[in-house]
Amino acid sequence: MLEKASAWTATRNATEYKKGAASISKNAEEIVKLAKEARELKESSEKAKKPFTEWQKLMDDMIKSTEDLSKLVAKTGTTQVQAKEAYQSYYKTCTACHDVFKKDE
């Protein structure tokens, strides 16, 4: 998962965003790479006794929101408000998956 503290810090106000935007995009690209690999792993769905297709759907949602965040932050002219909204969208996909597959962790 994107480091919550650094991404949240970088999107909480305009000054922090100017300092941290580059790291958000870089970290998001790494998360996309790892998430695409994790999407194919069945352990989480087996452990939670949930359908593998549900795992893949939630991973697809997270991958898309992370790609959207990375692309948005990489653009010149993106505002802190836009970045914060995209980060919150990404973070909701993390929570949605953890609510199903990581309840006990």
Sequence and secondary structure as in RCSB ss.txt:
>XXXX:A:sequence
MLEKASAWTATRNATEYKKGAASISKNAEEIVKLAKEARELKESSEKAKKPFTEWQKLMDDMIKSTEDLSKLVAK
TGTTQVQAKEAYQSYYKTCTACHDVFKKDE
>XXXX:A:secstr
   HHHHHHHHSSHHHHHHHHHHHHHHHHHHHHHHHHHTT  HHHHHHT  HHHHHHHHHHHHHHHHHHHHHHHS
TT  HHHHHHHHHHHHHHHHHHHHHH TT 
